[in-house]
Amino acid sequence: MAPVKIANTSTSTGDRHHEAEMPMFGLGVYLMGDPGECKSSVLYALEQGYRLIDTAMAYGNEHEVGEAIRESGLPREDLFIVTKLRTPHATGYENTIQRCQESLENLGLDQMDLYLVHSPPKDPDARASVWQGMEACLSNGWTRSIGVSNYGAHHLDAMLSYADVMPSVNQIEVNPWLQRPALRAATEGVGATVMAYSPLARGHKISERGITEIADSLGCTPAQAAIKWCLDAGAVTIPKSSNPARISENLAALEVDLSGTEEAFAALEESYVSGWDPTSEP
Ligand SMILES: NC(=O)c1ccc[n+]([C@@H]2O[C@H](COP(=O)([O-])OP(=O)(O)OC[C@H]3O[C@@H](n4cnc5c(N)ncnc54)[C@H](OP(=O)(O)O)[C@@H]3O)[C@@H](O)[C@H]2O)c1
């Protein structure tokens, strides 16, 4: 699947800056807390052909992602590494630039590919200065691109008044049970690409009849059907697995053809939130 071109769009001129090619598919590494679990999962995924890794300072495993990158022997420019500014650290400009450097140290990298604000900073008055810190990380070359995560349409809208550049990405929960057409459209409306986290709704839904019937009709697994639905919706998709067979199974979702299942997928929508949902915060 061809990579997507992401960019940070200028609020004053509408020009696209800091364009970068981002793979449409990658590995999420949340809840890989056992020592070595994240490193071995990332190494296996890279061997299988994954090129995008989504971590966060909050996951406590940036250093293992870095170790896996180095051990893989893959050229750095072939990889796309995403990490995030922790919500409790999203208090202002100084904290933002300091934590970005800390993440780079943890990863053992000079530059990350995408740095995200993990969720809207709790203090609405801090949102502008946090984003100015993100913009400084971008202009300092510490990251190739900056974005947000868990921003609702109203959070994105507010950015138009304080941002020099808009986010290149909004990482939100999207899957067949939480399809979010309005938030996806609002994200694309500000020039950002949707990144779908929890594409399997954390595994909560993939044994249910609706998705198993679709998968049976296609001759694929339920997880593959859910992942391909997210990709076909235009979202960069990052399922987590620390099980080698599932890491391979999830990658093979790229080959699945969902033709003829549009109505069956539409019927799965149930506004199901599998984890948290800061998009609705004020
Ligand atoms: N920005 C945010 O706030 C945010 C929030 C949540 C997640 N994320 C990111 O998105 C990534 C993915 O989301 P997620 O980890 O919440 O959930 P997910 O990818 O929807 O689901 C992961 C769960 O599904 C299981 N699984 C994986 N592949 C499977 C398969 N083929 N068949 C059956 N079960 C399978 C995994 O178990 P095994 O490991 O045992 O296979 C795990 O329990 C995270 O790792 C993280 O990088 C971001």
The ligand as an SDF file (V2000), in Angstrom:
LIG
                    3D

 48 52  0  0  0  0  0  0  0  0999 V2000
   -3.1670    8.0360   21.2310 N   0  0  0  0  0  0  0  0  0  0  0  0
   -3.8230    7.2910   22.1050 C   0  0  0  0  0  0  0  0  0  0  0  0
   -4.4460    7.7800   23.0560 O   0  0  0  0  0  0  0  0  0  0  0  0
   -3.8270    5.8020   21.9310 C   0  0  0  0  0  0  0  0  0  0  0  0
   -4.7180    5.0190   22.6770 C   0  0  0  0  0  0  0  0  0  0  0  0
   -4.7150    3.6390   22.4810 C   0  0  0  0  0  0  0  0  0  0  0  0
   -3.8400    3.0810   21.5670 C   0  0  0  0  0  0  0  0  0  0  0  0
   -2.9520    3.8560   20.8690 N   0  0  0  0  0  0  0  0  0  0  0  0
   -1.9910    3.2710   19.9070 C   0  0  0  0  0  0  0  0  0  0  0  0
   -2.6740    2.3730   19.0390 O   0  0  0  0  0  0  0  0  0  0  0  0
   -2.1170    1.0710   19.1550 C   0  0  0  0  0  0  0  0  0  0  0  0
   -3.1780    0.0050   18.9510 C   0  0  0  0  0  0  0  0  0  0  0  0
   -4.2530    0.1630   19.8470 O   0  0  0  0  0  0  0  0  0  0  0  0
   -4.5170   -0.7920   21.1100 P   0  0  0  0  0  0  0  0  0  0  0  0
   -3.2520   -1.3970   21.5550 O   0  0  0  0  0  0  0  0  0  0  0  0
   -5.2880    0.0270   22.0960 O   0  0  0  0  0  0  0  0  0  0  0  0
   -5.5410   -1.8740   20.5940 O   0  0  0  0  0  0  0  0  0  0  0  0
   -5.7620   -2.7820   19.3040 P   0  0  0  0  0  0  0  0  0  0  0  0
   -4.6180   -2.7200   18.3810 O   0  0  0  0  0  0  0  0  0  0  0  0
   -7.1150   -2.4450   18.8130 O   0  0  0  0  0  0  0  0  0  0  0  0
   -5.8850   -4.2290   19.9690 O   0  0  0  0  0  0  0  0  0  0  0  0
   -4.8090   -4.8350   20.6310 C   0  0  0  0  0  0  0  0  0  0  0  0
   -5.3450   -6.0930   21.3020 C   0  0  0  0  0  0  0  0  0  0  0  0
   -5.8080   -7.0190   20.2990 O   0  0  0  0  0  0  0  0  0  0  0  0
   -5.0480   -8.2290   20.3560 C   0  0  0  0  0  0  0  0  0  0  0  0
   -4.7840   -8.6340   18.9580 N   0  0  0  0  0  0  0  0  0  0  0  0
   -3.8960   -8.1010   18.1020 C   0  0  0  0  0  0  0  0  0  0  0  0
   -3.9430   -8.7040   16.9090 N   0  0  0  0  0  0  0  0  0  0  0  0
   -4.8960   -9.6630   17.0130 C   0  0  0  0  0  0  0  0  0  0  0  0
   -5.3940  -10.6350   16.1180 C   0  0  0  0  0  0  0  0  0  0  0  0
   -4.9290  -10.7320   14.8670 N   0  0  0  0  0  0  0  0  0  0  0  0
   -6.3730  -11.4740   16.5530 N   0  0  0  0  0  0  0  0  0  0  0  0
   -6.8490  -11.3650   17.8160 C   0  0  0  0  0  0  0  0  0  0  0  0
   -6.4110  -10.4650   18.7180 N   0  0  0  0  0  0  0  0  0  0  0  0
   -5.4370   -9.6170   18.3200 C   0  0  0  0  0  0  0  0  0  0  0  0
   -3.7890   -7.8950   21.1190 C   0  0  0  0  0  0  0  0  0  0  0  0
   -3.3250   -9.0230   21.8350 O   0  0  0  0  0  0  0  0  0  0  0  0
   -1.8760   -9.7030   21.5350 P   0  0  0  0  0  0  0  0  0  0  0  0
   -0.8430   -8.6720   21.7660 O   0  0  0  0  0  0  0  0  0  0  0  0
   -1.8340  -10.8170   22.5110 O   0  0  0  0  0  0  0  0  0  0  0  0
   -1.9080  -10.1790   20.1070 O   0  0  0  0  0  0  0  0  0  0  0  0
   -4.2970   -6.8220   22.0880 C   0  0  0  0  0  0  0  0  0  0  0  0
   -4.9210   -7.4240   23.2020 O   0  0  0  0  0  0  0  0  0  0  0  0
   -1.5090    1.0820   20.5530 C   0  0  0  0  0  0  0  0  0  0  0  0
   -0.5790    0.0490   20.7420 O   0  0  0  0  0  0  0  0  0  0  0  0
   -0.9120    2.4630   20.5890 C   0  0  0  0  0  0  0  0  0  0  0  0
    0.2880    2.5050   19.8490 O   0  0  0  0  0  0  0  0  0  0  0  0
   -2.9580    5.2190   21.0360 C   0  0  0  0  0  0  0  0  0  0  0  0
  1  2  1  0
  2  3  2  0
  2  4  1  0
  4  5  1  0
  4 48  2  0
  5  6  2  0
  6  7  1  0
  7  8  2  0
  8  9  1  0
  8 48  1  0
  9 10  1  0
  9 46  1  0
 10 11  1  0
 11 12  1  0
 11 44  1  0
 12 13  1  0
 13 14  1  0
 14 15  2  0
 14 16  1  0
 14 17  1  0
 17 18  1  0
 18 19  2  0
 18 20  1  0
 18 21  1  0
 21 22  1  0
 22 23  1  0
 23 24  1  0
 23 42  1  0
 24 25  1  0
 25 26  1  0
 25 36  1  0
 26 27  1  0
 26 35  1  0
 27 28  2  0
 28 29  1  0
 29 30  1  0
 29 35  2  0
 30 31  1  0
 30 32  2  0
 32 33  1  0
 33 34  2  0
 34 35  1  0
 36 37  1  0
 36 42  1  0
 37 38  1  0
 38 39  2  0
 38 40  1  0
 38 41  1  0
 42 43  1  0
 44 45  1  0
 44 46  1  0
 46 47  1  0
M  CHG  2   8   1  16  -1
M  END
$$$$
